Amino acid sequence: MKKSVLKVCSFISKYFAAIVVVVAALSLFLPSTFNWISTSWIAPMLGVVMFGMGLTLDPHDFKIVFMRPKDIIIGSLAQFIIMPLTAFLLTRLFGLSDELAIGVILVGCCPGGTASNVMTYLAKGDLALSVGMTTVSTVLAPILTPLLTLLYAGERVHVDAWGMFLSIIEVVILPIFVGFVFQRRFPKFTKKASAYLPAFSSVVIALIVGSIVSANAAKLLVGGALIVAVVMLHNICGLTMGYVVGKVLRLSHDKCSAISIEVGMQNSGLASSLATVHFAMYPMSTVPGAIFSVWHNLSGAIVAKIYAKQQERIKK
């Protein structure tokens, strides 16, 4: 029984990107498949994912920040400069409505996503740097995400920066802290559960995507092509410019790969959660985060293969 469950978990983790695409397609063309999941559940569901992240954190993840401050500072600055600014410019360039613009900007202002660590590993990149960047950007998120959102979207819509700060503490920082404490107190249980965590988190993220897409299916079918194009461009710009920053600063390929993936892959679930809680009067603001969740896993997997081949050639 245990082996069968582990096989299922392995399958879910391996084909996560494909599963999210299937869920998105079903929720778009058959909304009833997922509209039983209330959008009000998004924040608690994301909290569960963040708790899982806390269970996997190791004290070494924090040590790397102090052992390699230069790399972490370069990566973190790239993260919080490139993605928010690119989001702002794209919303202007394509003339997005306020509710779509706030969704794109929220994605840009959020910290790096946990999937970036997996993609960096597959890319044969600097995994320690990736984990360190994810940790730092997540810790900085309660302050930088609200402030950057206010900076880039404040003239369009009312931004409750303090409320967003509290939401990120509640949905991200607190669950991660509780998870970290839990695994320190109950290491044996956590070690056993760790085999199932990636698959569990993948399922929850897929359900979040299904909830958001099904709730906005009608609008997406009418005018969704534009926002899909903007989200794809946003992610591609992040991946590209993240790598270019590393090259300009003469970092090694494995470091450039880590920064590229970390910058390009955002915690889009957090963006959708913040949109649900703080921009409820703009229902479509949750959509860019859902689309980003689908797309960045596909693009991340593709880029990881390219980077891995380049790394192999360098070693030869």
C-alpha positions as CSV (number, residue, x, y, z in Angstrom):
1,M,0.0,0.0,0.0
2,K,2.8,2.4,1.0
3,K,4.7,1.7,-2.2
4,S,1.6,2.3,-4.3
5,V,1.0,5.7,-2.6
6,L,4.6,6.7,-3.1
7,K,4.3,5.8,-6.8
8,V,1.3,8.0,-7.1
9,C,3.1,10.8,-5.3
10,S,6.1,10.4,-7.6
11,F,3.8,10.6,-10.6
12,I,2.1,13.7,-9.4
13,S,5.4,15.5,-8.7
14,K,7.0,14.4,-12.0
15,Y,4.0,15.5,-14.1
16,F,2.9,18.4,-12.0
17,A,3.1,20.9,-14.9
18,A,0.9,18.7,-17.1
19,I,-1.6,18.1,-14.3
20,V,-1.9,21.9,-13.8
21,V,-2.5,22.4,-17.5
22,V,-5.3,19.7,-17.5
23,V,-6.9,21.2,-14.4
24,A,-6.8,24.7,-16.0
25,A,-8.4,23.3,-19.2
26,L,-11.1,21.4,-17.4
27,S,-12.0,24.4,-15.2
28,L,-12.0,26.7,-18.2
29,F,-14.3,24.6,-20.5
30,L,-16.1,22.7,-17.7
31,P,-16.3,25.1,-14.8
32,S,-18.6,22.9,-12.8
33,T,-15.6,20.5,-12.3
34,F,-13.9,22.9,-9.9
35,N,-16.4,25.6,-9.0
36,W,-17.2,23.8,-5.8
37,I,-13.9,25.1,-4.5
38,S,-14.7,28.6,-3.1
39,T,-12.2,31.3,-3.9
40,S,-12.4,32.2,-0.2
41,W,-10.5,28.9,0.4
42,I,-7.4,30.1,-1.5
43,A,-5.7,31.8,1.4
44,P,-6.0,28.8,3.8
45,M,-5.0,26.4,1.0
46,L,-1.9,28.5,0.3
47,G,-1.2,28.5,4.0
48,V,-1.1,24.7,3.9
49,V,1.4,24.8,1.1
50,M,3.6,27.2,3.0
51,F,3.4,25.0,6.1
52,G,4.7,22.2,3.9
53,M,7.6,24.5,2.8
54,G,8.4,25.1,6.5
55,L,8.5,21.4,7.1
56,T,11.3,21.1,4.5
57,L,13.4,24.0,5.6
58,D,16.8,23.3,7.0
59,P,18.9,25.6,9.2
60,H,21.5,25.5,6.4
61,D,19.1,27.4,4.2
62,F,19.6,30.4,6.4
63,K,23.3,29.9,6.8
64,I,23.8,30.3,3.0
65,V,22.5,33.8,3.2
66,F,25.4,34.8,5.4
67,M,28.0,32.6,3.8
68,R,27.4,34.0,0.3
69,P,25.9,37.5,0.8
70,K,27.1,38.9,-2.6
71,D,25.2,36.2,-4.6
72,I,22.1,36.5,-2.5
73,I,22.0,40.3,-2.7
74,I,22.5,40.2,-6.5
75,G,19.7,37.6,-6.9
76,S,17.3,39.4,-4.5
77,L,17.8,42.8,-6.1
78,A,17.1,41.2,-9.5
79,Q,14.0,39.5,-8.1
80,F,12.4,42.7,-6.7
81,I,13.5,45.1,-9.4
82,I,13.0,43.1,-12.6
83,M,9.6,41.4,-12.1
84,P,7.6,44.4,-10.5
85,L,9.0,46.9,-13.1
86,T,8.4,44.5,-16.0
87,A,4.8,43.9,-14.8
88,F,4.2,47.6,-14.6
89,L,5.6,48.3,-18.1
90,L,3.6,45.4,-19.7
91,T,0.3,46.6,-18.2
92,R,1.0,50.0,-19.7
93,L,2.2,48.7,-23.1
94,F,-0.9,46.5,-23.5
95,G,-3.3,48.9,-22.0
96,L,-4.7,46.4,-19.5
97,S,-7.8,47.2,-17.4
98,D,-7.3,48.1,-13.8
99,E,-8.4,44.6,-12.5
100,L,-6.1,42.7,-14.9
101,A,-3.3,45.2,-14.3
102,I,-3.4,44.8,-10.5
103,G,-3.3,41.0,-10.9
104,V,-0.2,41.2,-13.1
105,I,1.5,43.7,-10.8
106,L,0.8,41.5,-7.8
107,V,2.5,38.6,-9.5
108,G,5.5,40.7,-10.2
109,C,5.8,42.0,-6.6
110,C,5.5,38.6,-5.0
111,P,8.5,36.5,-3.8
112,G,10.0,33.6,-5.7
113,G,8.0,30.4,-5.8
114,T,9.1,27.1,-4.2
115,A,8.9,25.3,-7.6
116,S,12.0,27.3,-8.6
117,N,14.2,25.2,-6.4
118,V,13.0,22.0,-8.1
119,M,13.6,23.6,-11.6
120,T,17.1,24.8,-10.5
121,Y,17.9,21.3,-9.4
122,L,16.8,19.9,-12.8
123,A,18.8,22.7,-14.5
124,K,21.9,21.6,-12.7
125,G,22.1,25.1,-11.4
126,D,23.3,26.5,-8.1
127,L,20.7,24.9,-5.8
128,A,22.0,26.5,-2.6
129,L,21.7,29.9,-4.2
130,S,18.2,29.2,-5.4
131,V,17.1,28.1,-1.9
132,G,18.8,31.1,-0.3
133,M,17.1,33.5,-2.7
134,T,13.6,31.9,-2.1
135,T,14.2,32.1,1.7
136,V,15.3,35.8,1.5
137,S,12.6,36.9,-0.9
138,T,9.9,35.2,1.2
139,V,11.2,36.8,4.4
140,L,11.3,40.2,2.7
141,A,7.8,39.8,1.1
142,P,5.7,41.2,4.0
143,I,7.5,44.5,3.5
144,L,8.4,44.7,-0.1
145,T,5.3,43.1,-1.8
146,P,2.9,45.7,-0.3
147,L,5.2,48.6,-0.8
148,L,6.0,47.7,-4.5
149,T,2.3,47.1,-5.2
150,L,1.5,50.5,-3.8
151,L,4.3,52.0,-5.9
152,Y,3.2,50.4,-9.2
153,A,-0.6,50.1,-8.7
154,G,-1.4,52.8,-6.2
155,E,-2.4,55.4,-8.8
156,R,-4.9,52.9,-10.4
157,V,-6.5,51.3,-7.3
158,H,-6.6,51.7,-3.6
159,V,-3.8,49.5,-2.1
160,D,-4.1,48.6,1.6
161,A,-0.3,48.1,2.2
162,W,-0.8,47.4,5.9
163,G,-3.5,44.9,5.3
164,M,-1.4,43.1,2.7
165,F,1.5,43.1,5.2
166,L,-0.7,41.3,7.7
167,S,-2.1,38.9,5.1
168,I,1.4,37.8,4.0
169,I,2.4,37.3,7.6
170,E,-0.7,35.2,8.2
171,V,-0.7,33.2,5.0
172,V,3.1,32.8,4.3
173,I,5.4,33.7,7.2
174,L,3.4,32.2,10.1
175,P,2.7,28.8,8.4
176,I,6.3,28.5,7.3
177,F,7.5,29.3,10.9
178,V,5.0,26.8,12.4
179,G,6.1,24.1,9.9
180,F,9.8,24.8,10.7
181,V,9.2,24.5,14.4
182,F,7.1,21.4,13.9
183,Q,9.9,19.6,12.0
184,R,12.4,20.6,14.6
185,R,10.2,19.2,17.3
186,F,9.0,16.1,15.5
187,P,11.9,15.2,13.1
188,K,11.0,11.5,12.7
189,F,7.4,12.2,11.7
190,T,8.5,15.0,9.3
191,K,11.1,12.7,7.7
192,K,8.4,10.1,7.0
193,A,6.0,12.8,5.7
194,S,8.6,14.5,3.5
195,A,8.1,11.8,0.8
196,Y,4.5,12.9,0.3
197,L,4.8,16.7,0.7
198,P,5.8,17.6,-2.9
199,A,2.8,15.7,-4.3
200,F,0.4,17.1,-1.6
201,S,1.5,20.7,-2.3
202,S,1.2,20.1,-6.1
203,V,-2.4,18.9,-5.6
204,V,-3.3,21.9,-3.5
205,I,-1.8,24.3,-6.0
206,A,-3.6,22.6,-8.8
207,L,-6.9,23.0,-6.9
208,I,-6.2,26.7,-6.4
209,V,-5.7,27.1,-10.1
210,G,-8.9,25.2,-10.8
211,S,-10.9,27.4,-8.3
212,I,-9.7,30.7,-9.9
213,V,-10.1,29.7,-13.5
214,S,-13.5,28.1,-13.0
215,A,-14.7,31.3,-11.2
216,N,-13.7,33.4,-14.2
217,A,-14.2,31.0,-17.1
218,A,-16.8,33.0,-19.0
219,K,-14.6,36.2,-19.0
220,L,-11.5,34.2,-19.9
221,L,-13.2,32.6,-22.9
222,V,-14.3,36.0,-24.2
223,G,-11.0,38.0,-23.8
224,G,-8.4,35.7,-22.2
225,A,-5.9,35.7,-25.0
226,L,-4.5,39.1,-24.1
227,I,-3.9,38.3,-20.5
228,V,-2.3,34.9,-21.3
229,A,0.1,36.7,-23.7
230,V,1.0,39.3,-21.1
231,V,1.6,36.6,-18.4
232,M,3.8,34.6,-20.7
233,L,5.8,37.7,-21.7
234,H,6.2,38.6,-18.0
235,N,7.6,35.2,-17.2
236,I,9.9,35.0,-20.2
237,C,11.3,38.5,-19.5
238,G,12.0,37.5,-15.9
239,L,13.8,34.3,-17.0
240,T,15.8,36.1,-19.7
241,M,16.8,39.2,-17.7
242,G,17.7,37.2,-14.6
243,Y,20.2,35.2,-16.7
244,V,21.5,38.4,-18.4
245,V,22.1,40.1,-15.0
246,G,24.2,37.1,-13.9
247,K,26.2,37.2,-17.1
248,V,26.8,41.0,-17.0
249,L,28.2,40.5,-13.5
250,R,30.3,37.6,-14.8
251,L,28.8,34.9,-12.6
252,S,29.2,31.2,-13.5
253,H,26.5,29.5,-15.6
254,D,25.1,27.5,-12.7
255,K,24.6,30.8,-10.7
256,C,23.1,32.5,-13.8
257,S,20.7,29.6,-14.2
258,A,19.6,29.8,-10.5
259,I,19.0,33.6,-10.7
260,S,17.2,33.2,-14.0
261,I,14.8,30.6,-12.7
262,E,14.4,32.3,-9.3
263,V,13.5,35.6,-10.9
264,G,11.2,34.2,-13.5
265,M,9.2,31.9,-11.2
266,Q,7.0,33.7,-8.8
267,N,4.8,32.7,-5.8
268,S,1.7,33.3,-8.0
269,G,-0.5,31.5,-5.5
270,L,0.2,34.3,-3.1
271,A,-0.7,36.9,-5.8
272,S,-4.1,35.2,-6.3
273,S,-4.6,35.0,-2.6
274,L,-3.8,38.7,-2.1
275,A,-6.1,39.6,-5.0
276,T,-8.9,37.6,-3.5
277,V,-8.6,39.2,-0.1
278,H,-7.7,42.8,-0.9
279,F,-9.1,43.4,-4.4
280,A,-12.4,41.5,-4.2
281,M,-14.1,44.3,-6.2
282,Y,-11.9,43.3,-9.1
283,P,-12.7,39.6,-9.6
284,M,-10.4,39.2,-12.7
285,S,-7.4,40.4,-10.6
286,T,-7.0,36.7,-9.4
287,V,-6.6,35.4,-13.0
288,P,-3.0,36.5,-13.8
289,G,-1.8,34.5,-10.8
290,A,-3.6,31.4,-11.9
291,I,-2.4,31.7,-15.5
292,F,1.2,32.3,-14.2
293,S,0.9,29.1,-12.1
294,V,0.2,27.1,-15.2
295,W,2.7,28.8,-17.5
296,H,5.8,29.2,-15.3
297,N,5.9,25.5,-14.6
298,L,5.9,24.7,-18.3
299,S,8.5,27.4,-19.1
300,G,10.5,26.5,-16.1
301,A,10.8,22.8,-17.1
302,I,11.8,23.8,-20.7
303,V,14.4,26.3,-19.5
304,A,15.7,23.8,-17.0
305,K,16.4,21.3,-19.8
306,I,18.2,24.0,-21.8
307,Y,20.4,25.1,-18.9
308,A,21.2,21.5,-17.9
309,K,22.5,20.8,-21.4
310,Q,24.6,23.9,-21.4
311,Q,26.0,22.9,-18.0
312,E,27.0,19.5,-19.3
313,R,28.8,21.1,-22.3
314,I,30.7,23.4,-19.9
315,K,31.9,20.5,-17.8
316,K,33.1,18.7,-20.9
